[in-house]
Amino acid sequence: NEGRKTPSFPASLARFLAGAGLAVGALDRSGDIAHYSNRAGAAKDVYLLAPGFSRFSNHVGTSFAAPYVSGTAASILSQNPNLSAAQVSEIILRTAIDMGAPGVDAIYGHGKLNRGAALSAQGTVSVASDSGSSGAAVAAIAIGGGIAAAIYSKKKNLEETLVLDEYNRPYIVDLGEMIEVRDDSLGLDGLMQSLKRRTEYSDLAITDELTLGVWYGEDELQRFERETTGQLDSYEQDWSLSLQQGGQTGAYYALNMNLDPRQFFGAADEISPFAVFDRRSLTAPYAGFAASGNMALTGYRTDSGQDLRLGLISMDDDKEYGVSSRSMLFEGIMRPHPRLKLGVQVSALSEQGSLFGSSSGGALSVDNAETLATGLLAGFKLTPRLSLQMLYSQGFTWVDDSNKSLLGDFSGLRSDSYAVGLQGRGMLTGSDSFGVSVSRPLHVNTGSLNMSVPGDINVYTGDVSFDSETIDLGGVQRETDLELGYHLPMGKQTGFASYLRYRHDPTGVLSESGNGRYGVMMSVSSRF
């Protein structure tokens, strides 16, 4: 209480205690450092401020300030008695409210004590594991659509989930409210994003049979905003490359970078780019769950239309807790009639850390998932302007549990997906096109898992108690989608498009407003 530039004895000793001690200055009733309080000075790295007054007394001084800090320290220790003095001090200092010059300074030190923040979770929050230590991250709890409905149906079990912060302090959170369902379908949001983006394509013929294709995409609205502010170095740009060799018949090869590999399989080559509906349901549902990837493709095509192709695919969305997978996909096509196309797909998919596109490393993640899948596809030209496409796929999945996840003891999983698409052109004019599709996205039909939710912890021993339940993954509803699309060219650079989508029970999770969701979009696009 001498108003010096640095703490005096015994507070001056705090900086020699290897982080295990704190020097406390006083705040006056106006919220600034009290005139009588010693400043941080040489002890600034271990110094903070607390109220130097009380509502129950007219006296003031640092003797009132120190108990605020020691009481906060005691409360922190009650959360985890195994914390060291240095850890308790670290929590108090890192949560202090900065005062004065930004950062730690010689007057205010770390700033003002923030008891509420000090007692709140700090750092990465994770679910408690059976050892009492932090497990999988709470921030990463997106689940793949194939198992979403089954997990979501048990959301109530997650209402009081025990989580630990960076210092192994326990908290109870409603984990069910944090669940996100990963939805791979295109949807209205995806269509709107595609309309906002400009994509340019250019190809270079290196030889008669070797071609390099380059795709460049950018968000035009974002670019305009950046141009007006002069920040042209930070708007989003996408580059994709494809090196292809081969002719109309015989052997062919391709190396693709940052392209959706599904566009080279299934009915993709039969569907007009203006058919509007989501073509992915008719391509290769077990190729992976990222939006794009890299692929090495080889194949052989005959004069009569038979086509054999093999793709080695790597997908990684390059995000924290994102999806990463490797797959091999074989497809054989035959044309027994000029108007009929039949085919088979065989694929092997390995997902690292996720299941059907769920978050990796999260509270609902797995260590690894291996899927073998087969698919049957058919295409039929009903008329020269009208064609029908169909694809049915079925997969069998084996899961390696993650010891940090709430999910474990997976049985073998059987899943499937199927889609039917009708597309045509010349409905109203000679150049328009339309499409209709009905699909049921990937869904687990048979299989089970065990969900173990931590509910309580002995803060002295670290022992955690769990509530466990076996979940039948096939005993829930599945999604059905209906899509209608229409495209009308209105000039070389202008076009009109409309799109309607109805999703019955999206991802198998009933919305509060009903069993289905509608989406309608109409747009006119033009380039100058």
C-alpha positions in Angstrom: 0.0 0.0 0.0 2.9 2.3 -0.7 2.1 3.3 -4.3 5.6 2.2 -5.5 6.5 1.2 -9.1 7.1 -2.4 -8.1 5.8 -4.7 -5.4 7.6 -4.7 -2.0 8.2 -7.7 0.3 6.7 -10.2 0.6 4.8 -9.8 -2.8 8.2 -9.1 -4.5 9.1 -12.8 -3.9 6.2 -14.1 -6.2 8.4 -13.7 -9.3 11.0 -16.1 -7.9 8.5 -19.0 -7.3 8.6 -20.5 -10.8 5.0 -19.5 -11.5 3.7 -20.8 -8.3 3.0 -17.4 -6.7 1.1 -14.3 -7.5 1.5 -10.6 -6.6 -1.9 -8.8 -6.2 -2.5 -5.1 -6.5 -5.7 -3.2 -5.7 -8.4 -1.6 -7.7 -10.3 1.4 -6.4 -14.1 1.8 -6.6 -13.8 3.4 -10.0 -12.2 0.3 -11.4 -8.7 1.7 -12.0 -5.6 0.8 -10.1 -5.7 2.4 -6.6 -3.3 5.3 -5.9 -1.9 3.5 -2.9 -1.3 0.1 -4.7 2.2 -0.8 -5.8 2.4 -1.2 -9.5 3.5 -4.4 -11.4 7.0 -3.3 -12.1 9.5 -6.2 -12.1 6.8 -8.6 -11.1 4.5 -7.8 -14.1 4.6 -11.5 -15.3 2.9 -12.7 -12.0 0.9 -9.6 -11.2 -2.8 -8.9 -11.4 -5.4 -6.6 -9.8 -8.5 -7.3 -7.7 -10.9 -5.0 -5.8 -9.1 -3.3 -2.8 -12.4 -2.5 -1.0 -15.4 -4.2 0.4 -19.1 -3.5 0.5 -19.1 -4.3 4.2 -16.3 -1.9 5.3 -15.0 1.6 4.6 -11.4 0.4 4.8 -9.4 -0.1 1.6 -6.1 -1.8 0.7 -4.4 -4.7 -0.9 -5.4 -6.8 2.1 -8.9 -6.8 0.5 -7.6 -7.6 -2.9 -5.5 -10.7 -2.1 -8.5 -12.7 -0.7 -10.3 -12.3 -4.0 -7.5 -14.0 -5.7 -6.8 -16.7 -3.1 -10.5 -17.5 -3.0 -10.6 -17.9 -6.8 -7.5 -20.2 -6.5 -9.3 -22.3 -3.9 -12.3 -22.6 -6.1 -10.1 -23.7 -9.0 -8.5 -26.4 -6.8 -11.9 -27.6 -5.8 -12.5 -28.3 -9.5 -9.4 -30.4 -9.8 -7.4 -31.0 -6.5 -4.5 -32.4 -8.5 -3.6 -29.1 -10.1 -0.2 -27.7 -9.2 0.2 -24.2 -7.8 1.8 -23.1 -11.1 -1.2 -24.4 -13.0 -3.7 -22.5 -10.7 -1.7 -19.3 -11.2 -1.6 -19.8 -14.9 -5.4 -20.1 -15.1 -5.9 -17.0 -13.1 -3.4 -15.0 -15.2 -4.6 -16.2 -18.6 -8.2 -15.3 -17.9 -7.5 -11.8 -16.4 -9.0 -8.8 -18.2 -6.3 -6.8 -19.8 -5.9 -3.2 -18.6 -3.6 -0.4 -19.7 -1.2 -1.0 -22.6 -2.1 -4.2 -24.6 -0.7 -7.3 -23.1 1.3 -7.6 -19.9 2.7 -4.2 -18.8 4.6 -2.7 -15.9 1.6 -0.9 -14.3 -1.3 -3.3 -14.5 0.6 -6.6 -15.1 -1.9 -9.1 -16.5 -4.9 -6.9 -15.6 -8.0 -7.4 -13.6 -9.0 -10.7 -12.0 -11.9 -12.4 -13.9 -13.3 -15.0 -11.5 -16.0 -16.2 -13.8 -13.6 -16.8 -16.7 -11.1 -18.5 -14.4 -13.7 -21.0 -13.3 -14.9 -21.6 -16.8 -13.5 -24.2 -19.2 -10.2 -23.2 -20.8 -8.5 -24.5 -24.0 -9.8 -27.5 -25.9 -12.8 -29.1 -24.3 -12.9 -32.9 -24.6 -15.2 -35.7 -23.4 -13.8 -37.5 -20.4 -12.2 -40.9 -21.1 -12.2 -43.9 -18.8 -8.8 -42.8 -17.4 -10.2 -39.5 -16.3 -8.1 -37.6 -18.9 -9.3 -35.6 -21.8 -10.5 -37.7 -24.8 -12.0 -36.6 -28.1 -12.7 -33.0 -28.9 -16.2 -31.7 -28.3 -15.8 -29.2 -31.2 -15.8 -32.1 -33.7 -19.1 -33.9 -33.4 -20.4 -33.9 -37.0 -21.9 -37.3 -37.9 -22.3 -38.9 -41.2 -25.7 -39.1 -42.7 -25.6 -42.9 -42.9 -25.8 -43.2 -39.1 -27.2 -39.7 -38.2 -30.8 -40.8 -37.5 -29.8 -43.5 -35.0 -27.4 -41.3 -33.1 -29.8 -38.3 -33.1 -32.6 -40.5 -31.8 -30.5 -41.0 -28.6 -29.7 -37.2 -28.2 -31.4 -37.2 -24.8 -28.6 -39.5 -23.5 -26.1 -36.7 -24.2 -27.9 -34.0 -22.3 -25.6 -34.3 -19.3 -22.2 -35.3 -20.7 -19.1 -34.9 -18.6 -16.3 -33.0 -20.4 -12.9 -31.8 -19.3 -11.0 -28.7 -20.2 -7.3 -28.3 -20.8 -6.6 -28.6 -17.1 -8.8 -31.7 -16.6 -11.5 -29.7 -14.8 -14.9 -31.3 -15.1 -18.0 -29.6 -16.6 -21.5 -30.9 -17.7 -22.7 -29.9 -21.1 -25.6 -30.9 -23.4 -23.6 -32.6 -26.1 -26.8 -33.5 -28.1 -27.3 -29.8 -28.9 -23.9 -29.6 -30.5 -24.4 -32.5 -32.9 -24.2 -31.6 -36.6 -25.3 -33.9 -39.4 -22.9 -34.0 -42.3 -25.1 -33.7 -45.4 -23.3 -34.7 -48.6 -26.2 -33.8 -50.9 -26.0 -30.7 -53.1 -29.1 -28.9 -51.9 -30.1 -25.3 -52.4 -27.1 -23.9 -50.5 -24.8 -25.8 -52.9 -26.7 -24.6 -55.9 -26.6 -21.0 -54.7 -22.8 -21.3 -54.1 -22.4 -22.6 -57.6 -24.3 -19.7 -59.1 -22.2 -17.2 -57.3 -19.0 -18.8 -58.6 -17.6 -18.4 -62.0 -15.8 -21.4 -63.4 -13.6 -21.2 -66.4 -12.2 -24.2 -68.3 -9.4 -24.4 -70.7 -7.7 -27.4 -72.4 -4.3 -27.8 -74.0 -3.7 -30.5 -76.6 -0.1 -31.6 -75.8 -0.3 -34.4 -78.4 -3.0 -36.0 -80.5 -4.1 -38.1 -77.5 -2.7 -36.2 -74.5 -4.7 -33.3 -73.2 -4.3 -31.1 -70.1 -7.5 -29.6 -68.7 -7.5 -26.7 -66.3 -10.5 -25.5 -64.2 -10.4 -22.1 -62.4 -13.2 -21.0 -60.1 -13.8 -17.9 -58.0 -16.6 -16.4 -56.0 -17.5 -13.3 -58.1 -19.3 -11.5 -55.3 -16.3 -12.0 -53.0 -13.9 -10.8 -55.7 -16.0 -7.7 -56.2 -15.9 -7.0 -52.5 -12.1 -7.5 -52.4 -11.6 -5.3 -55.4 -13.5 -2.4 -53.8 -11.4 -2.7 -50.6 -8.1 -3.4 -52.4 -7.6 -6.8 -50.6 -7.1 -9.0 -53.7 -4.8 -11.4 -51.9 -7.3 -13.1 -49.8 -10.4 -14.1 -51.8 -11.1 -17.7 -52.5 -9.8 -19.3 -55.7 -9.9 -22.9 -56.8 -7.7 -24.6 -59.3 -8.3 -28.1 -60.7 -6.2 -30.1 -63.2 -6.8 -33.1 -65.3 -4.2 -34.8 -67.5 -5.9 -37.3 -69.9 -4.5 -39.6 -72.6 -6.4 -41.8 -74.9 -8.9 -41.7 -77.8 -12.5 -42.7 -78.3 -11.5 -46.4 -78.1 -8.6 -48.4 -76.6 -6.7 -47.7 -73.5 -7.0 -44.3 -71.7 -5.5 -42.8 -68.6 -6.1 -39.7 -66.5 -4.5 -37.9 -63.5 -6.9 -35.6 -61.8 -6.2 -33.0 -59.0 -8.8 -31.3 -56.9 -11.7 -32.6 -58.9 -14.8 -34.6 -57.7 -13.8 -38.2 -58.8 -17.4 -39.2 -58.7 -18.1 -37.3 -62.0 -16.1 -40.0 -63.9 -18.3 -42.9 -62.8 -21.9 -44.2 -62.9 -24.3 -42.2 -64.9 -22.2 -39.0 -64.9 -21.3 -39.1 -68.6 -25.0 -39.7 -69.5 -26.4 -36.7 -67.6 -26.4 -33.3 -69.1 -24.6 -30.6 -67.0 -27.8 -28.7 -67.2 -30.0 -31.4 -65.8 -29.8 -29.4 -62.6 -30.5 -32.2 -60.1 -27.8 -33.5 -57.8 -25.9 -36.0 -60.1 -23.8 -37.4 -57.2 -26.6 -39.8 -56.2 -26.2 -41.5 -59.6 -22.4 -41.8 -59.7 -20.4 -43.4 -56.9 -21.8 -43.0 -53.4 -19.0 -45.1 -51.8 -16.0 -43.2 -53.5 -15.6 -40.9 -50.4 -17.2 -38.0 -48.6 -15.2 -34.9 -49.4 -16.2 -32.5 -52.1 -13.2 -33.2 -54.2 -10.0 -35.2 -54.4 -7.2 -36.5 -56.4 -7.4 -39.6 -58.7 -5.4 -41.8 -61.0 -7.7 -43.4 -63.6 -7.0 -46.1 -66.2 -9.4 -47.8 -68.5 -10.2 -49.5 -71.8 -13.0 -48.7 -74.2 -14.2 -50.8 -77.2 -15.9 -49.8 -80.4 -19.1 -51.4 -79.2 -19.2 -49.3 -76.0 -17.9 -51.7 -73.5 -15.8 -49.8 -70.9 -13.6 -51.0 -68.0 -12.1 -48.4 -65.7 -10.2 -48.4 -62.4 -9.7 -45.4 -60.2 -7.4 -44.9 -57.2 -8.9 -42.0 -55.2 -7.5 -39.9 -52.4 -9.9 -37.4 -50.6 -8.9 -35.0 -47.9 -10.8 -31.8 -47.2 -7.7 -30.4 -45.4 -9.6 -29.2 -42.3 -9.2 -29.7 -38.6 -11.4 -32.8 -37.7 -12.1 -33.1 -41.4 -12.5 -36.2 -43.5 -9.7 -38.2 -45.1 -10.1 -41.4 -47.2 -8.5 -43.6 -49.7 -10.5 -45.7 -52.1 -10.3 -48.0 -55.1 -13.2 -48.1 -57.5 -13.7 -50.5 -60.5 -16.5 -50.0 -63.0 -17.5 -52.2 -65.9 -19.9 -51.0 -68.6 -21.6 -52.9 -71.4 -24.1 -51.9 -74.0 -26.2 -54.9 -75.1 -28.4 -52.5 -77.2 -27.7 -49.0 -78.6 -30.3 -47.7 -76.2 -29.4 -49.7 -73.2 -26.4 -49.3 -70.8 -25.7 -51.8 -68.0 -22.9 -51.6 -65.5 -21.4 -52.9 -62.2 -19.3 -51.1 -59.6 -16.9 -52.6 -57.0 -15.2 -50.4 -54.5 -13.0 -50.5 -51.4 -13.1 -47.4 -49.2 -10.8 -46.7 -46.2 -11.8 -43.8 -44.0 -9.2 -42.5 -41.5 -10.8 -41.3 -38.3 -14.4 -41.1 -39.6 -17.4 -43.2 -40.6 -19.5 -42.2 -43.6 -18.0 -38.7 -43.5 -18.3 -37.9 -39.8 -15.7 -35.7 -38.1 -12.3 -37.3 -37.5 -10.9 -37.1 -34.0 -14.2 -36.0 -32.5 -16.4 -37.3 -29.7 -18.4 -39.4 -32.1 -15.5 -40.5 -34.4 -13.9 -43.8 -35.0 -10.3 -44.9 -35.5 -10.8 -46.4 -39.0 -13.6 -47.7 -41.2 -13.2 -50.1 -44.1 -16.1 -50.5 -46.6 -16.5 -52.9 -49.5 -19.3 -52.0 -51.8 -21.0 -53.1 -55.0 -23.3 -51.2 -57.3 -25.5 -52.0 -60.3 -26.3 -49.2 -62.8 -28.5 -49.0 -65.8 -29.4 -46.4 -68.4 -32.1 -46.5 -71.0 -32.8 -44.1 -73.8 -36.6 -43.9 -73.9 -36.6 -41.6 -76.9 -33.8 -39.6 -78.6 -34.5 -36.8 -76.2 -35.5 -38.6 -73.0 -33.3 -41.0 -70.9 -33.7 -42.9 -67.7 -30.7 -43.6 -65.3 -30.7 -45.9 -62.2 -28.1 -46.8 -59.6 -28.3 -49.2 -56.7 -25.3 -49.5 -54.3 -24.8 -51.7 -51.2 -21.8 -51.6 -48.8 -20.5 -53.7 -45.9 -18.4 -51.8 -43.3 -16.0 -52.9 -40.6 -15.2 -50.3 -37.9 -12.1 -50.0 -35.6 -13.2 -48.2 -32.5 -11.5 -45.1 -31.1 -10.7 -45.3 -27.4 -11.4 -41.6 -27.1 -14.9 -41.7 -28.7 -18.3 -42.2 -27.1 -19.1 -44.8 -29.8 -17.7 -48.3 -29.8 -18.3 -52.0 -30.1 -19.5 -51.7 -33.7 -21.0 -54.7 -35.3 -20.6 -55.2 -39.1 -22.7 -52.5 -40.9 -24.7 -53.0 -44.0 -25.8 -49.9 -45.9 -27.2 -49.0 -49.3 -28.3 -46.1 -51.5 -30.3 -45.9 -54.7 -31.5 -43.3 -57.2 -33.5 -43.0 -60.3 -33.2 -40.0 -62.6 -35.1 -39.0 -65.7 -33.7 -36.3 -67.9 -34.7 -34.8 -71.3 -34.4 -31.9 -73.6 -36.7 -30.0 -75.9 -39.7 -29.9 -73.6 -40.7 -26.4 -74.4 -38.1 -25.3 -76.9 -35.4 -27.1 -78.9 -32.6 -26.1 -76.5 -34.1 -26.4 -73.0 -33.4 -29.3 -70.6 -35.1 -30.7 -67.6 -34.5 -33.4 -65.0 -36.4 -35.4 -62.3 -34.8 -37.6 -59.7 -35.9 -39.7 -56.8 -33.2 -41.0 -54.4 -32.6 -42.5 -51.0 -29.1 -41.4 -49.8 -26.7 -43.8 -48.1 -28.2 -45.3 -45.0 -27.2 -48.1 -42.6 -29.9 -50.9 -42.7 -28.4 -53.4 -40.2 -25.8 -53.0 -37.5 -25.3 -51.8 -34.0 -22.9 -49.8 -31.8 -22.5 -49.0 -28.1 -22.7 -45.4 -26.9 -21.0 -44.8 -23.5 -21.6 -41.3 -22.1 -19.4 -40.1 -19.2 -21.6 -38.7 -16.4 -19.5 -38.2 -13.2 -15.9 -38.1 -12.1 -14.1 -38.6 -8.8 -11.9 -35.5 -8.8 -9.4 -37.0 -6.4 -8.9 -40.4 -8.2 -9.9 -39.4 -11.7 -12.3 -42.4 -12.0 -15.2 -41.7 -14.4 -18.6 -43.4 -14.4 -20.4 -44.1 -17.7 -24.0 -44.7 -18.9 -24.0 -47.1 -21.8 -26.6 -48.2 -24.3 -26.6 -50.4 -27.4 -28.1 -48.6 -30.4 -29.7 -50.4 -33.4 -28.5 -48.4 -36.4 -31.1 -49.9 -38.7 -34.2 -49.3 -36.6 -34.8 -45.7 -37.7 -36.4 -43.8 -40.7 -34.3 -42.9 -43.8 -34.4 -40.0 -46.1 -36.1 -39.8 -49.5 -35.4 -37.0 -51.9 -37.4 -35.7 -54.9 -35.7 -33.2 -57.2 -37.1 -31.3 -60.2 -35.0 -29.0 -62.4 -35.3 -27.0 -65.6 -32.8 -25.0 -67.6 -33.6 -22.7 -70.5 -30.7 -21.0 -72.5 -31.7 -17.4 -73.4 -28.6 -16.6 -75.4 -24.9 -17.4 -75.6 -24.2 -16.0 -72.1 -27.6 -15.9 -70.5 -29.8 -18.6 -69.1 -32.8 -19.3 -66.8 -32.8 -22.1 -64.3 -35.4 -23.3 -61.7 -35.0 -26.0 -59.1 -37.4 -27.6 -56.6 -36.4 -30.1 -54.0 -38.4 -32.0 -51.4 -36.5 -34.0 -48.7 -38.7 -36.3 -46.7 -37.2 -36.8 -43.3 -33.8 -35.2 -44.1 -30.9 -37.5 -43.0 -33.5 -39.5 -41.1 -33.8 -36.8 -38.4 -37.3 -35.5 -38.0 -37.4 -31.7 -37.9 -39.6 -30.0 -35.4 -41.7 -28.4 -38.1 -42.6 -31.7 -39.8 -41.3 -34.7 -41.7 -40.1 -32.9 -44.8 -38.4 -29.8 -46.1 -39.0 -28.0 -49.3 -36.6 -25.8 -51.3 -37.4 -23.8 -54.4 -35.0 -21.7 -56.4 -35.2 -19.7 -59.7 -32.3 -17.8 -61.2 -31.3 -15.8 -64.3 -27.6 -15.7 -65.0 -25.7 -13.6 -67.5 -22.0 -13.0 -68.2 -20.5 -9.9 -69.8 
